[in-house]
Each structure stands twice: as C-alpha cells, then as structure tokens.
Amino acid sequence: MLYIVQNDPDVALAAFADYLVEKNVPSRTVRPYEGEALPLLSVVTAVIVLGGSMGVHDTARHPFLVAVKEFIRECATGAVPLLGICLGGQLLADVLGGSVTPNACGEKGTLTVHLSPTGERDPLFADMPAEFVSFQWHNDCFSPPERAELLAFSPACPGQAFRFGAHCYGLQFHPEVDRATVELWASETAETAVSAERFLADFTSLEDPYRRASRRILENFLAIARLA
C-alpha cells in the first residue's frame, strides 16, 4: 500500500491524487496532525510525505512531528521507498543528519529547476529534461545529509532534490500542486495575497509543462517503488 502522510490540512495530495487514480494505484492518507496513527512498516510499500506551513524544528507547537520524524527515519533505514516533498524533504534531511535552515533560500512561484549531472542519471528523473518547471513555496531550505546525492538545484536554492540510498528522495519543490492549491496558498498571508493573481497567472501559463514534469516524477517514483 502507498501511504500519504499529510502534515497540514492546506497541503493535500492535489494533482497527485488524480494521477494515482489514473494509474490505478491504491493509496491511503494518514493525517497525524489530527492524531491519526502512522502505519507499521510491515504494511507499507512506499510513502509520500507532504509539506506544511510549519518548520522541521517546530515540534513544540506541532508535537506530531516527532512521530513523523521517527516514521521517516524508520523508512529510510528500512529501505522503504519514500518521496518527501518540501517539508517532507526537509524532515528527511533532518533525520538523516542534514541541515535545515529557516528563512533561507526561499522561493515562491512557478520556477525552473535544474538537474545535476547525477540527477540526470537518476531513475526519479528518467526521461526528464535537464531543466524543468515546478512550483516553489518555501521559506526554509535543506542541505543534503552525508552519503546523499544532490540531484537538483535552482539559482536561489542549491538544494532542490537529493537521494539517500536507493529509494529515499527529498524534494524542495512541489510537483503535486494544482491551480486550486496555488490560489489557496497565495491567499493565506497579506504578503503573498497582493501577488496572488500573478502567482496564479504564471502557474496557468506554464501548467502544461509543469504537469508533464510532475506526472513523470510521480510515475518514476511509482516504478522505483514497484507500484506501477
């Protein structure tokens, strides 16, 4: 079973949910912020850990993150295929000894991601161009842990994707969003609300290449996890 760990009610699976239905891949979403228990590894085939408005160090305000971190650690050491997105990627970096820096290398909008030479050869980015567009919505950033491979970067943020071992991936960018997500996130603060129309217009104008890249990344992860 593919498990989705949702850390924030406003950060859902969005477009990825539609892709999973199209691929006939069953999944189950767990919401630890509501007190739901994370699954035992014995029933887990693969995991996608979604983002959230909190930071990896905000365990006092969001104590459920302690359990999420331990679950991610177990997945990584147990060679369970895992895709961590934004906060999910930061949590993966954190539990493996990488650094997560608050309010550094922040990006917002539909922007270009560049693959490293290693990323161009990695199965997660198979059949992907060396440059592709994705959606960014982060204030913090990670540095990959030791023994991890840096797979992608952007001009503003040197750590956009890494792989640990053969099956665990951390992403800083968001391949899962749709227009409704962009509209919701852009409206949540006064700082971003003034540019909400621009964020949505930029996303809409690049939605076709964005969706192609996002679908390919998910399909590649499902292949890595032997779910498709």
Summary of the structure (lengths in Angstrom):
residues: 228
radius of gyration: 16.0
end to end distance: 12.0
largest distance: 46.9
contacts: 781
relative contact order: 0.17
helix: 37%
strand: 24%
